Amino acid sequence: MQVFLNILSNSKDAFIEHNIESRQIIFTAHFNKDEILFSIQDNAGGIPKNIQEHIFDPYFTTKSKELGTGLGLYMSQIIIEKHLHGSIKVDSDSDKTVFYIKIPKIDIAGVNRVY
């Protein structure tokens, strides 16, 4: 939940920063035999290419110190990759941003558990 809240909070801030009136967030989830695939897309103006490679770096922020610490997406990556053994990626252009999250299903004692 923390990962989704971080991404949604960043979308909200980008909507405000870019003065987007017709705001849209599309959340999808797909399940297959081995993993759960999530995508979260917004139309909040996109992330510039020169910034995309840094958004998961600790303390990297485009916000003022009062509004951001630069830890939200870093912690999201740690949660997904280290604790859930998944992956998180971003794709963005001038209009939209999409976060892709993959989380493996875990089979414990014959029971599929979804985290």
C-alpha positions in Angstrom: 0.0 0.0 0.0 2.8 2.4 0.8 4.2 2.1 -2.7 0.8 2.9 -4.3 0.3 5.8 -1.9 3.8 7.2 -2.8 3.0 7.1 -6.5 -0.5 8.5 -6.2 0.9 11.3 -4.0 3.5 12.2 -6.6 0.7 12.2 -9.3 -1.4 14.6 -7.2 1.6 16.9 -6.7 2.3 16.9 -10.5 -1.3 17.6 -11.3 -1.1 20.7 -9.1 2.4 21.8 -10.3 1.4 21.5 -14.0 -2.1 22.9 -13.5 -3.8 19.9 -15.1 -7.6 20.3 -15.0 -8.8 17.0 -16.5 -6.9 14.7 -14.1 -6.8 11.0 -14.8 -5.1 8.1 -13.1 -5.5 4.6 -14.5 -4.6 1.7 -12.3 -4.5 -1.8 -13.7 -3.7 -5.2 -12.2 -3.1 -8.4 -14.2 -2.5 -11.8 -12.7 -0.7 -14.7 -14.3 0.6 -18.0 -13.0 3.8 -16.6 -11.5 3.3 -12.9 -10.8 1.1 -9.9 -10.4 1.6 -7.0 -12.8 0.5 -3.5 -11.8 0.5 -0.3 -13.9 -0.3 3.2 -12.6 -0.6 5.8 -15.3 -1.4 9.5 -14.9 -1.7 12.4 -17.3 0.1 14.9 -15.1 2.6 16.1 -17.6 5.3 13.5 -17.5 8.8 13.2 -16.1 11.6 14.8 -18.1 14.1 12.2 -19.6 17.1 13.7 -17.8 15.3 13.2 -14.4 13.8 9.7 -15.0 17.1 8.0 -14.4 17.3 9.6 -10.9 13.8 9.3 -9.5 14.6 6.2 -7.5 17.8 7.7 -6.0 17.7 8.5 -2.3 17.1 12.2 -1.5 16.5 13.1 -5.2 13.5 15.4 -5.4 12.3 18.1 -7.7 10.2 19.6 -4.9 11.1 22.2 -2.4 12.4 21.0 1.0 9.0 21.8 2.6 7.2 19.5 0.1 9.5 16.5 -0.4 12.4 14.6 1.0 13.3 12.5 -2.0 12.7 9.3 -0.2 9.2 8.2 -1.4 10.2 6.5 -4.7 13.5 5.3 -3.2 11.6 3.5 -0.4 9.1 2.2 -2.9 11.9 0.6 -4.9 13.3 -0.9 -1.7 9.9 -2.3 -0.7 9.3 -3.8 -4.2 12.8 -5.1 -5.0 14.3 -6.1 -1.6 11.2 -7.1 0.4 8.8 -8.4 -2.3 11.5 -9.6 -4.8 9.8 -7.7 -7.6 10.6 -4.9 -9.9 9.5 -1.3 -10.4 10.1 0.7 -13.6 8.9 4.0 -15.0 8.1 5.1 -18.6 7.2 8.7 -19.3 6.8 11.2 -22.1 5.6 14.8 -22.1 2.0 13.9 -21.4 1.9 10.9 -19.2 3.9 8.7 -16.7 3.4 5.0 -16.2 4.9 3.0 -13.3 5.1 -0.8 -13.9 5.4 -3.0 -10.9 5.9 -6.8 -11.0 5.5 -8.9 -7.8 6.0 -12.6 -7.8 3.4 -14.9 -6.3 4.7 -16.9 -3.4 3.7 -20.5 -2.9 4.0 -21.4 0.8 2.9 -24.9 1.8 0.8 -25.3 -1.4 -1.1 -22.0 -0.9 -0.6 -19.1 -3.2 -0.2 -15.9 -1.2 -0.4 -12.5 -2.8 1.4 -9.6 -1.2 
